[in-house]
Amino acid sequence: MTAEELQSLITAGLPCEQCTLEGDGRHWYASIVSAAFEGKRLIQRHQLVYATLGGRMQTDEVHALSMKTYTPAEWAAKA
């Protein structure tokens, strides 16, 4: 899977203000900014992202995804 394909899957299933990915085709690192994360705990945010991937994590299409998830306000405060 390419970074563009993975990014398309995430952004198709989750409204993102920003979604950046780095990786080697198996191990991915994502920074995702979405208003959908408002009021959600970290695990809930990650579950939202995993839901966009469907079964791709179980079939090893995406072997590992490490992510940092931010609300727009958190992202603005970080900048």
Buried (B, 14 or more C-beta within 10 A) or exposed (E): BEBEEBBEBBBEBBEBEEBEBEBEEEEBBBBBBBEBBEEBEEEEBBEBBBEBBEEBEEEEBBBEBEBBBBBBEBBEEEE
